[in-house]
Amino acid sequence: MASLSQERNRGWRITWDDAQGRRVTLRLGPIDKKTAQAIKLHVEHLINAAYYGVPLAQGTAKWLETVGEKLRTKLARLGLAAFPTTLTLKEFLQDYVARRPDVSKGTRLNWNRAISKLVAFFGPQASLAAITPGRARDFAAWLRSPEARVNRYADATGGLAENTARRTIGVARQFFEDARRRGIVPSNPFVGIPGTVGPNTEREYFVTREEVAQLLEYIPDAEWRLLVALARFGGLRVPSEALALRWEDVNWEKRRITVRSPKTRRSGYGLRVIPLFPELAPYLEEAWANAPEGAEYVIGRYRLPEANLRTQLSRYILRAGLKPWPKLWVNLRQSRAIELARQYPAHVALAWCGHSAQVALRHYWRVTDDDFARAAGLVDDREKVGTKMGTFWAQKAAQN
């Protein structure tokens, strides 16, 4: 079943195939061959017990009780044993992140933010068993206090914004659910604490076409104008979808764009196709005319994780004489989602924006002033403003 082999550093390793047929390796380090063979025998008993429901041999059970913490942790990571009871919160969280190479950089960044909060409140040496449901609720309350304040995530009261606190609770619940399934803790202490992000109407804002036209006039950079246009007229998520856009994704002949979405990739919807909207075309054509030969990505700059696109966009908005809206990039995308839902059937608008009807109703689709104006029979010339703005930049792109 399992095989034993020696590595170049004179250490030993045990390899086998798990229940799904994937190759698994347990490295033992530089030990003598007799000890490695004995460990291999116990590992085979653990595999039979874990994968096939065979009762664990008495000798292996006693060996597992006396095995060192380092080897026991390795076995636990492979699902063959429970983690040592002395495992600290910080050690478990670091191990959890290390076991999940399948997630995106954005998800890993959100996890690290939640980990920093957990470690700051409970302490790096806190035992997982010491985190009770009562302490978990204390943590939830602490997130709303000024001590948990972090830059833009703070609300008017000094603590984290409600949705940020809920998102942190949801991530903590995910961590401890994994610990429960692995037998490290008997139950998940975060069960029952609200951790679902809800709509925040106070931070919703419809960015009108007049405001976008005024903003774009004060942006001197072609790639920055395209970033704003991709969000407001293409409905793309910024930065994830905008930075993932390649020139090969733009079909100039059919006037279509293939959007790669890291956020929805795990749920099986990593790609969607949108039209090359007339409002978006001038900015894309301008960027294409200025792109260096052999360029792969549509947005060639601002690709580093530390690039702060919110700060720069806020500066451009202020320079244009406008007041920054609450959620700079999300409000741009939300405004486009509302327009598409107004102009096209629901299934078309949902497909082009890349979200479900449930998400759209909860977070995107809202009644705007335009809806009241149209219902009252008032004339709305915003479409004319958009056409005029597109013509202006089309001429500028042609000149470049």
Secondary structure, DSSP 8 states (H G I E B T S, - for coil): --EEEE-TTS-EEEEEE-TTS-EEEEEEES--HHHHHHHHHHHHHHHHHHHH-----HHHHHHHHHS-HHHHHHHHHTTSS---TT-BHHHHHHHHHHT-TTS-HHHHHHHHHHHHHHHHHH-TT-BGGG--HHHHHHHHHHHTSGGG--GGGB-TTSSB-HHHHHHHHHHHHHHHHHHHHTTSSSS-TTTTS-------GGG-----HHHHHHHHHT---HHHHHHHHHHHTS---TTHHHHH-BGGGEETTTTEEEEE-TTTTTTT--EEEEE--TTTHHHHHHHHHHS-TT--BSS-SS-STT--HHHHHHHHHHHTT----SSHHHHHHHHHHHHHHHHS-HHHHHHHHT--HHHIIIII----HHHHHHHTT----HHHHHHHHHHHHHHHHHH-
